[in-house]
């Protein structure tokens, strides 16, 4: 379950943290901050990660 101010994202085939961060207008560091313990170089298809909502989220 993701903490308040974030939402869940399910990793898809060929997605990297950089691609996910760009999709949601955030940064890799911001995603890592709300997902302690994930390996940014070894995301798994179907893995659920939390994405922080930012002021730029809806742009």
N, CA, C and O atoms as a Maestro MAE file, in Angstrom:
{
 s_m_m2io_version
 :::
 2.0.0
}

f_m_ct {
 s_m_title
 :::
 protein
 m_atom[236] {
  # First column is atom index #
  i_m_mmod_type
  r_m_x_coord
  r_m_y_coord
  r_m_z_coord
  i_m_residue_number
  s_m_chain_name
  s_m_pdb_residue_name
  s_m_pdb_atom_name
  i_m_atomic_number
  :::
  1 25 0.851 -1.179 0.000 1 A "UNK " " N  " 7
  2 3 0.000 0.000 0.000 1 A "UNK " " CA " 6
  3 2 0.892 1.236 0.000 1 A "UNK " " C  " 6
  4 15 1.883 1.304 0.727 1 A "UNK " " O  " 8
  5 25 0.529 2.191 -0.812 2 A "UNK " " N  " 7
  6 3 1.332 3.404 -0.940 2 A "UNK " " CA " 6
  7 2 0.902 4.455 0.081 2 A "UNK " " C  " 6
  8 15 -0.278 4.561 0.412 2 A "UNK " " O  " 8
  9 25 1.868 5.231 0.577 3 A "UNK " " N  " 7
  10 3 1.543 6.261 1.568 3 A "UNK " " CA " 6
  11 2 0.751 7.420 0.961 3 A "UNK " " C  " 6
  12 15 0.690 7.577 -0.259 3 A "UNK " " O  " 8
  13 25 0.154 8.216 1.822 4 A "UNK " " N  " 7
  14 3 -0.603 9.377 1.380 4 A "UNK " " CA " 6
  15 2 0.306 10.287 0.543 4 A "UNK " " C  " 6
  16 15 1.486 10.456 0.851 4 A "UNK " " O  " 8
  17 25 -0.255 10.858 -0.501 5 A "UNK " " N  " 7
  18 3 0.509 11.728 -1.384 5 A "UNK " " CA " 6
  19 2 1.204 10.979 -2.503 5 A "UNK " " C  " 6
  20 15 1.979 11.552 -3.269 5 A "UNK " " O  " 8
  21 25 0.912 9.670 -2.587 6 A "UNK " " N  " 7
  22 3 1.467 8.848 -3.659 6 A "UNK " " CA " 6
  23 2 0.359 7.964 -4.223 6 A "UNK " " C  " 6
  24 15 -0.730 7.878 -3.655 6 A "UNK " " O  " 8
  25 25 0.647 7.314 -5.337 7 A "UNK " " N  " 7
  26 3 -0.293 6.345 -5.896 7 A "UNK " " CA " 6
  27 2 0.502 5.174 -6.450 7 A "UNK " " C  " 6
  28 15 1.703 5.287 -6.693 7 A "UNK " " O  " 8
  29 25 -0.169 4.059 -6.646 8 A "UNK " " N  " 7
  30 3 0.492 2.835 -7.097 8 A "UNK " " CA " 6
  31 2 0.629 2.804 -8.617 8 A "UNK " " C  " 6
  32 15 -0.259 3.243 -9.349 8 A "UNK " " O  " 8
  33 25 1.753 2.281 -9.066 9 A "UNK " " N  " 7
  34 3 2.003 2.051 -10.482 9 A "UNK " " CA " 6
  35 2 2.518 0.625 -10.621 9 A "UNK " " C  " 6
  36 15 3.398 0.206 -9.869 9 A "UNK " " O  " 8
  37 25 1.976 -0.120 -11.574 10 A "UNK " " N  " 7
  38 3 2.437 -1.479 -11.844 10 A "UNK " " CA " 6
  39 2 3.429 -1.436 -13.003 10 A "UNK " " C  " 6
  40 15 3.106 -0.959 -14.091 10 A "UNK " " O  " 8
  41 25 4.624 -1.934 -12.763 11 A "UNK " " N  " 7
  42 3 5.687 -1.912 -13.763 11 A "UNK " " CA " 6
  43 2 5.306 -2.811 -14.934 11 A "UNK " " C  " 6
  44 15 4.850 -3.940 -14.754 11 A "UNK " " O  " 8
  45 25 5.505 -2.278 -16.138 12 A "UNK " " N  " 7
  46 3 5.211 -3.008 -17.373 12 A "UNK " " CA " 6
  47 2 6.503 -3.375 -18.096 12 A "UNK " " C  " 6
  48 15 7.587 -2.911 -17.745 12 A "UNK " " O  " 8
  49 25 6.359 -4.207 -19.097 13 A "UNK " " N  " 7
  50 3 7.487 -4.646 -19.915 13 A "UNK " " CA " 6
  51 2 8.258 -3.444 -20.447 13 A "UNK " " C  " 6
  52 15 7.667 -2.512 -20.992 13 A "UNK " " O  " 8
  53 25 9.564 -3.468 -20.288 14 A "UNK " " N  " 7
  54 3 10.504 -2.457 -20.776 14 A "UNK " " CA " 6
  55 2 10.440 -1.114 -20.058 14 A "UNK " " C  " 6
  56 15 11.075 -0.161 -20.508 14 A "UNK " " O  " 8
  57 25 9.704 -1.004 -18.969 15 A "UNK " " N  " 7
  58 3 9.697 0.248 -18.220 15 A "UNK " " CA " 6
  59 2 10.919 0.318 -17.309 15 A "UNK " " C  " 6
  60 15 11.305 -0.667 -16.679 15 A "UNK " " O  " 8
  61 25 11.507 1.488 -17.258 16 A "UNK " " N  " 7
  62 3 12.589 1.783 -16.324 16 A "UNK " " CA " 6
  63 2 12.091 2.878 -15.394 16 A "UNK " " C  " 6
  64 15 11.053 3.488 -15.649 16 A "UNK " " O  " 8
  65 25 12.824 3.128 -14.322 17 A "UNK " " N  " 7
  66 3 12.417 4.222 -13.431 17 A "UNK " " CA " 6
  67 2 12.433 5.549 -14.168 17 A "UNK " " C  " 6
  68 15 11.587 6.407 -13.917 17 A "UNK " " O  " 8
  69 25 13.383 5.729 -15.072 18 A "UNK " " N  " 7
  70 3 13.454 6.975 -15.837 18 A "UNK " " CA " 6
  71 2 12.196 7.155 -16.692 18 A "UNK " " C  " 6
  72 15 11.627 8.246 -16.735 18 A "UNK " " O  " 8
  73 25 11.768 6.106 -17.361 19 A "UNK " " N  " 7
  74 3 10.557 6.158 -18.197 19 A "UNK " " CA " 6
  75 2 9.333 6.448 -17.333 19 A "UNK " " C  " 6
  76 15 8.488 7.263 -17.703 19 A "UNK " " O  " 8
  77 25 9.238 5.788 -16.191 20 A "UNK " " N  " 7
  78 3 8.098 5.991 -15.294 20 A "UNK " " CA " 6
  79 2 8.101 7.416 -14.744 20 A "UNK " " C  " 6
  80 15 7.055 8.063 -14.689 20 A "UNK " " O  " 8
  81 25 9.273 7.903 -14.339 21 A "UNK " " N  " 7
  82 3 9.373 9.267 -13.810 21 A "UNK " " CA " 6
  83 2 8.940 10.281 -14.861 21 A "UNK " " C  " 6
  84 15 8.212 11.226 -14.555 21 A "UNK " " O  " 8
  85 25 9.377 10.089 -16.073 22 A "UNK " " N  " 7
  86 3 9.011 11.009 -17.164 22 A "UNK " " CA " 6
  87 2 7.501 10.956 -17.430 22 A "UNK " " C  " 6
  88 15 6.867 11.987 -17.655 22 A "UNK " " O  " 8
  89 25 6.942 9.760 -17.401 23 A "UNK " " N  " 7
  90 3 5.503 9.586 -17.645 23 A "UNK " " CA " 6
  91 2 4.670 10.389 -16.652 23 A "UNK " " C  " 6
  92 15 3.649 10.972 -17.019 23 A "UNK " " O  " 8
  93 25 5.107 10.417 -15.396 24 A "UNK " " N  " 7
  94 3 4.341 11.077 -14.345 24 A "UNK " " CA " 6
  95 2 4.913 12.439 -13.942 24 A "UNK " " C  " 6
  96 15 4.516 13.003 -12.923 24 A "UNK " " O  " 8
  97 25 5.843 12.964 -14.742 25 A "UNK " " N  " 7
  98 3 6.413 14.293 -14.523 25 A "UNK " " CA " 6
  99 2 7.020 14.427 -13.124 25 A "UNK " " C  " 6
  100 15 6.768 15.398 -12.411 25 A "UNK " " O  " 8
  101 25 7.820 13.437 -12.755 26 A "UNK " " N  " 7
  102 3 8.533 13.463 -11.477 26 A "UNK " " CA " 6
  103 2 9.973 13.056 -11.742 26 A "UNK " " C  " 6
  104 15 10.390 13.009 -12.900 26 A "UNK " " O  " 8
  105 25 10.734 12.763 -10.713 27 A "UNK " " N  " 7
  106 3 12.132 12.377 -10.883 27 A "UNK " " CA " 6
  107 2 12.367 10.964 -10.356 27 A "UNK " " C  " 6
  108 15 11.598 10.440 -9.551 27 A "UNK " " O  " 8
  109 25 13.441 10.374 -10.832 28 A "UNK " " N  " 7
  110 3 13.837 9.055 -10.337 28 A "UNK " " CA " 6
  111 2 14.116 9.138 -8.840 28 A "UNK " " C  " 6
  112 15 13.710 8.253 -8.086 28 A "UNK " " O  " 8
  113 25 14.803 10.189 -8.403 29 A "UNK " " N  " 7
  114 3 15.109 10.334 -6.975 29 A "UNK " " CA " 6
  115 2 13.848 10.443 -6.131 29 A "UNK " " C  " 6
  116 15 13.800 9.904 -5.025 29 A "UNK " " O  " 8
  117 25 12.824 11.131 -6.635 30 A "UNK " " N  " 7
  118 3 11.562 11.245 -5.892 30 A "UNK " " CA " 6
  119 2 10.884 9.881 -5.775 30 A "UNK " " C  " 6
  120 15 10.320 9.558 -4.729 30 A "UNK " " O  " 8
  121 25 10.934 9.088 -6.832 31 A "UNK " " N  " 7
  122 3 10.349 7.743 -6.788 31 A "UNK " " CA " 6
  123 2 11.129 6.868 -5.806 31 A "UNK " " C  " 6
  124 15 10.532 6.141 -5.012 31 A "UNK " " O  " 8
  125 25 12.443 6.936 -5.859 32 A "UNK " " N  " 7
  126 3 13.263 6.142 -4.940 32 A "UNK " " CA " 6
  127 2 13.016 6.534 -3.487 32 A "UNK " " C  " 6
  128 15 13.057 5.682 -2.600 32 A "UNK " " O  " 8
  129 25 12.760 7.816 -3.238 33 A "UNK " " N  " 7
  130 3 12.540 8.290 -1.868 33 A "UNK " " CA " 6
  131 2 11.299 7.666 -1.234 33 A "UNK " " C  " 6
  132 15 11.269 7.443 -0.023 33 A "UNK " " O  " 8
  133 25 10.277 7.383 -2.040 34 A "UNK " " N  " 7
  134 3 9.041 6.806 -1.486 34 A "UNK " " CA " 6
  135 2 8.984 5.284 -1.649 34 A "UNK " " C  " 6
  136 15 7.991 4.652 -1.291 34 A "UNK " " O  " 8
  137 25 10.050 4.709 -2.190 35 A "UNK " " N  " 7
  138 3 10.136 3.258 -2.379 35 A "UNK " " CA " 6
  139 2 11.461 2.730 -1.838 35 A "UNK " " C  " 6
  140 15 12.274 2.210 -2.602 35 A "UNK " " O  " 8
  141 25 11.690 2.857 -0.530 36 A "UNK " " N  " 7
  142 3 12.966 2.388 0.010 36 A "UNK " " CA " 6
  143 2 13.138 0.888 -0.229 36 A "UNK " " C  " 6
  144 15 12.212 0.096 -0.048 36 A "UNK " " O  " 8
  145 25 14.325 0.534 -0.630 37 A "UNK " " N  " 7
  146 3 14.616 -0.883 -0.807 37 A "UNK " " CA " 6
  147 2 14.430 -1.414 -2.216 37 A "UNK " " C  " 6
  148 15 14.823 -2.548 -2.487 37 A "UNK " " O  " 8
  149 25 13.840 -0.636 -3.133 38 A "UNK " " N  " 7
  150 3 13.724 -1.170 -4.493 38 A "UNK " " CA " 6
  151 2 15.060 -1.024 -5.204 38 A "UNK " " C  " 6
  152 15 15.829 -0.103 -4.929 38 A "UNK " " O  " 8
  153 25 15.319 -1.931 -6.108 39 A "UNK " " N  " 7
  154 3 16.539 -1.891 -6.907 39 A "UNK " " CA " 6
  155 2 16.199 -1.217 -8.229 39 A "UNK " " C  " 6
  156 15 15.497 -1.804 -9.053 39 A "UNK " " O  " 8
  157 25 16.684 0.009 -8.450 40 A "UNK " " N  " 7
  158 3 16.316 0.725 -9.674 40 A "UNK " " CA " 6
  159 2 16.828 0.058 -10.946 40 A "UNK " " C  " 6
  160 15 16.362 0.376 -12.040 40 A "UNK " " O  " 8
  161 25 17.775 -0.860 -10.816 41 A "UNK " " N  " 7
  162 3 18.330 -1.545 -11.982 41 A "UNK " " CA " 6
  163 2 17.704 -2.914 -12.206 41 A "UNK " " C  " 6
  164 15 18.083 -3.629 -13.134 41 A "UNK " " O  " 8
  165 25 16.749 -3.280 -11.359 42 A "UNK " " N  " 7
  166 3 16.147 -4.606 -11.471 42 A "UNK " " CA " 6
  167 2 14.651 -4.550 -11.166 42 A "UNK " " C  " 6
  168 15 14.169 -5.245 -10.272 42 A "UNK " " O  " 8
  169 25 13.920 -3.722 -11.910 43 A "UNK " " N  " 7
  170 3 12.465 -3.694 -11.752 43 A "UNK " " CA " 6
  171 2 11.894 -4.944 -12.399 43 A "UNK " " C  " 6
  172 15 12.414 -5.428 -13.404 43 A "UNK " " O  " 8
  173 25 10.830 -5.458 -11.823 44 A "UNK " " N  " 7
  174 3 10.191 -6.662 -12.350 44 A "UNK " " CA " 6
  175 2 8.825 -6.316 -12.930 44 A "UNK " " C  " 6
  176 15 8.107 -5.482 -12.377 44 A "UNK " " O  " 8
  177 25 8.467 -6.945 -14.031 45 A "UNK " " N  " 7
  178 3 7.137 -6.778 -14.598 45 A "UNK " " CA " 6
  179 2 6.130 -7.200 -13.540 45 A "UNK " " C  " 6
  180 15 6.259 -8.269 -12.943 45 A "UNK " " O  " 8
  181 25 5.128 -6.359 -13.308 46 A "UNK " " N  " 7
  182 3 4.111 -6.647 -12.305 46 A "UNK " " CA " 6
  183 2 4.429 -6.086 -10.932 46 A "UNK " " C  " 6
  184 15 3.571 -6.075 -10.050 46 A "UNK " " O  " 8
  185 25 5.664 -5.618 -10.744 47 A "UNK " " N  " 7
  186 3 6.055 -5.019 -9.463 47 A "UNK " " CA " 6
  187 2 5.271 -3.722 -9.259 47 A "UNK " " C  " 6
  188 15 5.119 -2.931 -10.191 47 A "UNK " " O  " 8
  189 25 4.780 -3.509 -8.052 48 A "UNK " " N  " 7
  190 3 4.034 -2.293 -7.743 48 A "UNK " " CA " 6
  191 2 4.953 -1.337 -7.008 48 A "UNK " " C  " 6
  192 15 5.541 -1.681 -5.982 48 A "UNK " " O  " 8
  193 25 5.070 -0.123 -7.549 49 A "UNK " " N  " 7
  194 3 5.863 0.915 -6.906 49 A "UNK " " CA " 6
  195 2 4.971 2.127 -6.663 49 A "UNK " " C  " 6
  196 15 3.954 2.310 -7.331 49 A "UNK " " O  " 8
  197 25 5.366 2.941 -5.707 50 A "UNK " " N  " 7
  198 3 4.603 4.143 -5.375 50 A "UNK " " CA " 6
  199 2 5.189 5.333 -6.127 50 A "UNK " " C  " 6
  200 15 6.406 5.482 -6.235 50 A "UNK " " O  " 8
  201 25 4.307 6.167 -6.637 51 A "UNK " " N  " 7
  202 3 4.702 7.359 -7.384 51 A "UNK " " CA " 6
  203 2 4.243 8.582 -6.601 51 A "UNK " " C  " 6
  204 15 3.065 8.688 -6.259 51 A "UNK " " O  " 8
  205 25 5.163 9.513 -6.310 52 A "UNK " " N  " 7
  206 3 4.757 10.713 -5.580 52 A "UNK " " CA " 6
  207 2 3.962 11.655 -6.478 52 A "UNK " " C  " 6
  208 15 4.297 11.845 -7.647 52 A "UNK " " O  " 8
  209 25 2.916 12.234 -5.922 53 A "UNK " " N  " 7
  210 3 2.162 13.248 -6.655 53 A "UNK " " CA " 6
  211 2 2.858 14.584 -6.442 53 A "UNK " " C  " 6
  212 15 3.239 14.927 -5.323 53 A "UNK " " O  " 8
  213 25 3.019 15.329 -7.519 54 A "UNK " " N  " 7
  214 3 3.671 16.631 -7.449 54 A "UNK " " CA " 6
  215 2 2.736 17.690 -7.996 54 A "UNK " " C  " 6
  216 15 1.679 17.377 -8.544 54 A "UNK " " O  " 8
  217 25 3.128 18.941 -7.846 55 A "UNK " " N  " 7
  218 3 2.340 20.041 -8.408 55 A "UNK " " CA " 6
  219 2 2.286 19.956 -9.922 55 A "UNK " " C  " 6
  220 15 1.351 20.465 -10.541 55 A "UNK " " O  " 8
  221 25 3.283 19.316 -10.524 56 A "UNK " " N  " 7
  222 3 3.353 19.193 -11.983 56 A "UNK " " CA " 6
  223 2 2.674 17.937 -12.504 56 A "UNK " " C  " 6
  224 15 2.732 17.656 -13.701 56 A "UNK " " O  " 8
  225 25 2.033 17.179 -11.628 57 A "UNK " " N  " 7
  226 3 1.484 15.878 -11.987 57 A "UNK " " CA " 6
  227 2 0.509 15.941 -13.153 57 A "UNK " " C  " 6
  228 15 0.526 15.059 -14.012 57 A "UNK " " O  " 8
  229 25 -0.335 16.953 -13.205 58 A "UNK " " N  " 7
  230 3 -1.396 16.996 -14.212 58 A "UNK " " CA " 6
  231 2 -1.018 17.769 -15.464 58 A "UNK " " C  " 6
  232 15 -1.888 18.042 -16.291 58 A "UNK " " O  " 8
  233 25 0.227 18.126 -15.630 59 A "UNK " " N  " 7
  234 3 0.644 18.858 -16.831 59 A "UNK " " CA " 6
  235 2 0.816 17.941 -18.002 59 A "UNK " " C  " 6
  236 15 1.164 18.391 -19.094 59 A "UNK " " O  " 8
  :::
 }
 m_bond[235] {
  # First column is bond index #
  i_m_from
  i_m_to
  i_m_order
  :::
  1 1 2 1
  2 2 3 1
  3 3 4 2
  4 3 5 1
  5 5 6 1
  6 6 7 1
  7 7 8 2
  8 7 9 1
  9 9 10 1
  10 10 11 1
  11 11 12 2
  12 11 13 1
  13 13 14 1
  14 14 15 1
  15 15 16 2
  16 15 17 1
  17 17 18 1
  18 18 19 1
  19 19 20 2
  20 19 21 1
  21 21 22 1
  22 22 23 1
  23 23 24 2
  24 23 25 1
  25 25 26 1
  26 26 27 1
  27 27 28 2
  28 27 29 1
  29 29 30 1
  30 30 31 1
  31 31 32 2
  32 31 33 1
  33 33 34 1
  34 34 35 1
  35 35 36 2
  36 35 37 1
  37 37 38 1
  38 38 39 1
  39 39 40 2
  40 39 41 1
  41 41 42 1
  42 42 43 1
  43 43 44 2
  44 43 45 1
  45 45 46 1
  46 46 47 1
  47 47 48 2
  48 47 49 1
  49 49 50 1
  50 50 51 1
  51 51 52 2
  52 51 53 1
  53 53 54 1
  54 54 55 1
  55 55 56 2
  56 55 57 1
  57 57 58 1
  58 58 59 1
  59 59 60 2
  60 59 61 1
  61 61 62 1
  62 62 63 1
  63 63 64 2
  64 63 65 1
  65 65 66 1
  66 66 67 1
  67 67 68 2
  68 67 69 1
  69 69 70 1
  70 70 71 1
  71 71 72 2
  72 71 73 1
  73 73 74 1
  74 74 75 1
  75 75 76 2
  76 75 77 1
  77 77 78 1
  78 78 79 1
  79 79 80 2
  80 79 81 1
  81 81 82 1
  82 82 83 1
  83 83 84 2
  84 83 85 1
  85 85 86 1
  86 86 87 1
  87 87 88 2
  88 87 89 1
  89 89 90 1
  90 90 91 1
  91 91 92 2
  92 91 93 1
  93 93 94 1
  94 94 95 1
  95 95 96 2
  96 95 97 1
  97 97 98 1
  98 98 99 1
  99 99 100 2
  100 99 101 1
  101 101 102 1
  102 102 103 1
  103 103 104 2
  104 103 105 1
  105 105 106 1
  106 106 107 1
  107 107 108 2
  108 107 109 1
  109 109 110 1
  110 110 111 1
  111 111 112 2
  112 111 113 1
  113 113 114 1
  114 114 115 1
  115 115 116 2
  116 115 117 1
  117 117 118 1
  118 118 119 1
  119 119 120 2
  120 119 121 1
  121 121 122 1
  122 122 123 1
  123 123 124 2
  124 123 125 1
  125 125 126 1
  126 126 127 1
  127 127 128 2
  128 127 129 1
  129 129 130 1
  130 130 131 1
  131 131 132 2
  132 131 133 1
  133 133 134 1
  134 134 135 1
  135 135 136 2
  136 135 137 1
  137 137 138 1
  138 138 139 1
  139 139 140 2
  140 139 141 1
  141 141 142 1
  142 142 143 1
  143 143 144 2
  144 143 145 1
  145 145 146 1
  146 146 147 1
  147 147 148 2
  148 147 149 1
  149 149 150 1
  150 150 151 1
  151 151 152 2
  152 151 153 1
  153 153 154 1
  154 154 155 1
  155 155 156 2
  156 155 157 1
  157 157 158 1
  158 158 159 1
  159 159 160 2
  160 159 161 1
  161 161 162 1
  162 162 163 1
  163 163 164 2
  164 163 165 1
  165 165 166 1
  166 166 167 1
  167 167 168 2
  168 167 169 1
  169 169 170 1
  170 170 171 1
  171 171 172 2
  172 171 173 1
  173 173 174 1
  174 174 175 1
  175 175 176 2
  176 175 177 1
  177 177 178 1
  178 178 179 1
  179 179 180 2
  180 179 181 1
  181 181 182 1
  182 182 183 1
  183 183 184 2
  184 183 185 1
  185 185 186 1
  186 186 187 1
  187 187 188 2
  188 187 189 1
  189 189 190 1
  190 190 191 1
  191 191 192 2
  192 191 193 1
  193 193 194 1
  194 194 195 1
  195 195 196 2
  196 195 197 1
  197 197 198 1
  198 198 199 1
  199 199 200 2
  200 199 201 1
  201 201 202 1
  202 202 203 1
  203 203 204 2
  204 203 205 1
  205 205 206 1
  206 206 207 1
  207 207 208 2
  208 207 209 1
  209 209 210 1
  210 210 211 1
  211 211 212 2
  212 211 213 1
  213 213 214 1
  214 214 215 1
  215 215 216 2
  216 215 217 1
  217 217 218 1
  218 218 219 1
  219 219 220 2
  220 219 221 1
  221 221 222 1
  222 222 223 1
  223 223 224 2
  224 223 225 1
  225 225 226 1
  226 226 227 1
  227 227 228 2
  228 227 229 1
  229 229 230 1
  230 230 231 1
  231 231 232 2
  232 231 233 1
  233 233 234 1
  234 234 235 1
  235 235 236 2
  :::
 }
}
